[in-house]
Amino acid sequence: MKKYRMKWLALPLALILVVLAGCQAVAGLDINKALLQSVKVTSSESKQSMSVELVPVNGTISAEDRKVIDLINSIKLTVDSAKVQDLNRVSMKGAVGYQDKKLPFHLSMDEKGMAIQVEGAKQPIYIGLGSTMDGMPDMTAYRGQIQQLSEKATEFVLKHLPNPSQISVKKARETVNGEAVDLTHLQLEIRGDELISLVKPFLTSVAKDEQGIKDLIGSFYDILYPMLKEMGGDLGATGFLPESKEATVAALTAALQEELNKWLNNYDQGLKDLMAETPGLSTVFGKDTVLKLDIYFDDKLNIRKENAELNIALPAAEDLPIQAVKLRMNSEMWNIGGTVNAEPVNTSAGVLDVMQGDVTPGQFLRNFDSNSEIYKLLKDEMKITSKQIFIDPFNEYYGVTSKNNTSFIPLRYLSEQLDAQVKWNKSTNQIVITDDITGGQIIVKVGAKQATVNGQTVNLDQPAFIDTFGTTYVPLRFIAESLGAKVAVDGEGFITIERP
């Protein structure tokens, strides 16, 4: 499938999910309090399922698009057991299903990182949460404060969001984890066109809440200032931030209120202009974009069960083969606040740490059994090892040159484009190129008309050479094909190198 206008998917989803939280008390249920409580991390056990459906446009679509749509529509995420021990320790066991196949997985997270064991993997995939870029602080040190900030921000947003029109509360008896439980059922439905009408009152309420804005900015300051100071030293002295928290909060509050009021003064005309400039928004935020949500609370205002369905209508476009996206989610939760022990992934035999260095597609693929379903998915369906390189032979950047009717290219440039490793063997005066996908080796010697590819001697049309700047050049077609790629040249001389 081509690169379609997926921005249409993200915008309504984000906004609708924000607005659904803005429910004031209904039929005695303090919805804001209940939803705020759900943001707070506490021990619990749960199970969930999630699926996506792409609705194709009416009429004929290409076989390629149909294949992609059918694949996506077959995907379903099922979590059979999720365990939250505390803020830092979580585990999940489940499976990703697609095309009548299943990929079981086990995920766990602690204060150091996240490990994911997938059936067919030789070692768990590991993401170190303490890993940082140069000059950036270790975010794990601020995890507790970030959680508190998240709760305060949610509380602030909930306070100002208005109710949608279709909302109801009633008593219900539901089954949660096999047990019948008396619950309070919140039912909500909101359409895309109603969402637009809720944004302005929300922003108006926010703009008037000077003290609320100050409190929220102050909370941000308490976390961000130490982090920024750790990265940049004395920020007050540099003028990046005022030394005084009070001065910072006052200045930012005044600036935010001023901008909000300016925006609100022009809101109606701005919205009208936006709809005129982007006609597709009227479809996305129209009557056919609908969120249906059922949430079940116990008498302690804990969410025990959720069913959600979101239909996002998409505008007609020549290059877009779908007219809507449907998201469905179901979950059940129990043992809230009880004794829960997360189940960590076994990492005793080592891990593939994707945060340490640049993990190449070949390295990632070799971590899986070649007969496993995930190997086939990654290689054949997702094509993580495929490459397509376009080269303009008339542009000096690529360094393509012709010598004795043979096109040459800098060895290191093309090898690294294909994720191969290049090493110079001083003792033999040879260059060894290791194929990222197969692990095979190509051995080239400058000035020699023979090379070795996976142990087999091959003849070269022209030998490799070193130019006056010390760059090693090799025959372009030879090195590309030896690394599993095909070379094509169009009528104007432009080169395409493609690895399937």
Buried (B, 14 or more C-beta within 10 A) or exposed (E): BEEBEEEBBEBBBEBBEBBBBBBBEBEEBBBBEBBBBBBEBBBBBBBBBBBBBBBBBEEEBEEEBBEBBEBBBBBBBBBEEBBBBEBBBBBBBBBBBBEEEBBBBBBBBBEEBBBBBBBBBEBBBBBBBEBEEEEEBEEBEBBEBEBBBEBBBBBBBBBBBBBBEEBEBEEBEBEBBEEEBEBBBBBBBBBBEBBBEBBBEBBBBBBEBEEBBBBBBBBBBEBBBBBBBBEEEEBBEEEEBBEEBEEBBBBBBEEBBEEBEEEBEEBEEEBEEEBEEEEBBBBBBBEBBBBBBBBBBBEEBBBBBBBBBBBBBBBEBEEBBBBBBBBBBBBBBBBBEEEBEBBBBEBEEEBBBBBEEEBBBBBBBBBBEEEBBBBBBBBEEEEEBEBEBEBEBEEEEBBBBEEEEBBBBBBBBBBBBBBBBBEEEEEEEBBBBBBBBEEBBBBBBBEBEEBBBEEEEEEBEBBBBEEEEEEBBBBBBBBBBBBBBEBEBEEEEBBBBBBE
